[in-house]
Amino acid sequence: MKKGFFKKYGLLLAAGLLLVGAIYANLRLNGEEAEAVPSSALAQEAQEAAVESPEVSAAGDDYFETFRTERDAVRATEIEYLDEVIAVSYSDAETLADAQAQKMTLVENMEAEFTIENLLRAKGFADAAVTFHKGSVNVVVDSPALSSEQVAQILDIVKRETGESADNIKIVSEGE
């Protein structure tokens, strides 16, 4: 077998693990309970990862700090994976272009998340955690409860920065 065969499948395995991590983060942000998770293999792995990571359940400011640390670690791994795909000399033109496009999208999403979090702090919210993927924005705000005016403020900022419709934006107060 070729030397690149194992590297290629190693990269695919890494991408699968990243997908499991993204599913777990999405479930954590959406506040869905484990019973609501489909019984697919990936969802099962995400549940196992949740049990193995008790530090994720930190409250208050620790939640936001932990969230950002984990999000940054996942993103760094994703970027590293994409950089490896881009650097591999035997990648075909289509794979190379796809990896570059994914990396650009990831960087744009990271920038939007950072901007939204800072704009929300500027509007007087103590803290916020945002995840953005095409078709889905999750916003967790450090507030015991949100008034309809605050929700409208958050929606306005998120819609303006991401271009997503209100149907694709989920806003949760950390106290919920």
C-alpha positions as a printed Julia matrix, in Angstrom:
176×3 Matrix{Float64}:
   0.0    0.0    0.0
   1.08   3.53  -0.62
   2.45   5.68   2.16
  -0.21   8.31   1.49
  -3.0    5.74   1.99
  -2.64   5.76   5.79
  -2.2    9.51   5.99
  -5.34  10.04   3.9
  -7.43   7.79   6.12
  -5.91   9.34   9.22
  -7.1   12.72   7.99
 -10.56  11.28   7.36
 -10.62   9.89  10.89
  -9.62  13.31  12.25
 -12.44  14.92  10.25
 -14.88  12.39  11.72
 -13.74  13.21  15.23
 -14.17  16.91  14.52
 -17.7   16.22  13.32
 -18.48  14.4   16.57
 -17.13  17.39  18.51
 -19.25  19.81  16.48
 -22.36  17.71  17.11
 -21.63  17.69  20.83
 -21.09  21.46  20.91
 -24.31  22.04  18.98
 -26.27  19.83  21.38
 -24.68  21.57  24.36
 -25.55  25.02  23.02
 -29.1   24.07  22.08
 -29.68  22.59  25.53
 -31.18  19.39  24.15
 -31.28  16.43  26.49
 -29.61  13.16  25.67
 -32.96  11.45  25.07
 -33.63  13.81  22.18
 -30.44  12.71  20.41
 -30.95  10.34  17.47
 -29.43   6.93  18.06
 -26.83   7.22  15.33
 -23.24   6.2   15.92
 -22.04   9.82  15.82
 -24.63  10.95  18.34
 -23.65   8.07  20.61
 -19.99   9.09  20.42
 -20.96  12.69  21.21
 -22.85  11.49  24.3
 -19.8    9.5   25.44
 -17.63  12.59  24.97
 -20.09  14.58  27.08
 -19.79  12.1   29.93
 -15.99  12.18  29.72
 -15.84  16.02  29.84
 -17.31  17.17  33.18
 -15.51  20.53  32.99
 -17.91  21.6   30.24
 -20.72  22.0   32.76
 -19.09  24.98  34.48
 -21.45  27.81  35.4
 -21.31  31.59  35.18
 -18.18  33.22  33.78
 -16.46  29.84  33.77
 -19.0   28.62  31.2
 -18.06  31.35  28.74
 -14.34  30.91  29.35
 -14.61  27.12  28.97
 -16.77  27.51  25.89
 -14.26  29.8   24.18
 -11.33  27.57  25.1
 -13.05  24.49  23.68
 -14.29  26.33  20.59
 -10.79  27.66  19.93
  -9.28  24.19  20.35
 -11.78  22.64  17.93
 -11.23  25.44  15.43
  -7.45  25.11  15.69
  -7.77  21.4   14.97
 -10.06  22.07  12.02
  -7.66  24.63  10.59
  -4.72  22.28  11.14
  -6.59  19.53   9.29
  -7.43  21.86   6.4
  -3.83  23.11   6.28
  -2.62  19.5    5.99
  -5.04  18.84   3.14
  -3.92  22.04   1.41
  -0.22  21.19   1.92
  -0.46  17.63   0.62
   1.1   17.56  -2.82
  -1.08  14.7   -4.09
  -4.4   16.44  -3.36
  -6.35  16.89  -6.54
  -7.43  20.38  -7.61
 -11.02  19.86  -6.46
  -9.99  18.7   -2.96
  -7.52  21.56  -2.68
 -10.12  24.15  -3.72
 -12.68  22.64  -1.34
 -10.23  22.72   1.6
  -9.3   26.33   0.85
 -12.98  27.33   0.64
 -13.75  25.54   3.91
 -10.85  27.31   5.61
 -12.0   30.71   4.35
 -15.57  30.0    5.52
 -14.26  28.93   8.92
 -12.19  32.1    9.26
 -15.16  34.27   8.22
 -17.39  32.5   10.76
 -14.78  33.0   13.48
 -14.62  36.7   12.67
 -18.42  37.02  12.77
 -18.58  35.21  16.13
 -15.89  37.47  17.6
 -17.6   40.6   16.29
 -21.03  39.59  17.6
 -19.66  38.71  21.04
 -17.92  42.09  21.3
 -20.94  44.03  20.02
 -23.15  42.32  22.6
 -20.7   43.26  25.37
 -20.72  46.83  24.03
 -24.54  46.82  24.31
 -24.22  46.07  28.03
 -24.4   42.28  28.21
 -21.88  40.85  30.67
 -20.73  38.16  28.23
 -21.85  36.12  25.25
 -20.87  32.97  23.4
 -21.7   32.62  19.71
 -21.39  29.8   17.21
 -22.09  30.46  13.57
 -22.42  28.03  10.69
 -24.27  28.7    7.46
 -27.95  28.3    8.32
 -27.49  28.26  12.11
 -26.46  30.81  14.74
 -26.5   30.04  18.45
 -26.12  32.85  20.97
 -25.78  32.3   24.73
 -25.93  35.52  26.72
 -24.77  35.93  30.33
 -28.06  37.15  31.72
 -30.56  35.56  34.1
 -33.4   36.43  31.71
 -33.87  38.42  28.54
 -36.53  41.03  27.84
 -38.15  41.17  24.41
 -36.21  44.42  23.79
 -32.91  42.67  24.55
 -33.81  39.74  22.28
 -34.64  42.23  19.5
 -31.27  43.95  20.05
 -29.42  40.65  19.85
 -31.38  39.56  16.78
 -30.59  42.83  15.03
 -26.84  42.48  15.66
 -26.73  38.8   14.66
 -28.8   39.3   11.49
 -26.64  42.26  10.44
 -23.33  40.46  11.04
 -24.27  37.05   9.62
 -26.98  37.72   7.05
 -29.03  34.89   8.59
 -32.79  35.14   9.03
 -34.36  35.18  12.49
 -35.56  31.6   11.92
 -31.93  30.44  11.91
 -30.94  32.25  15.1
 -31.34  30.74  18.56
 -30.87  33.03  21.57
 -30.56  31.64  25.07
 -29.87  33.36  28.35
 -27.26  31.53  30.41
 -29.75  31.44  33.29
 -32.24  29.28  31.34
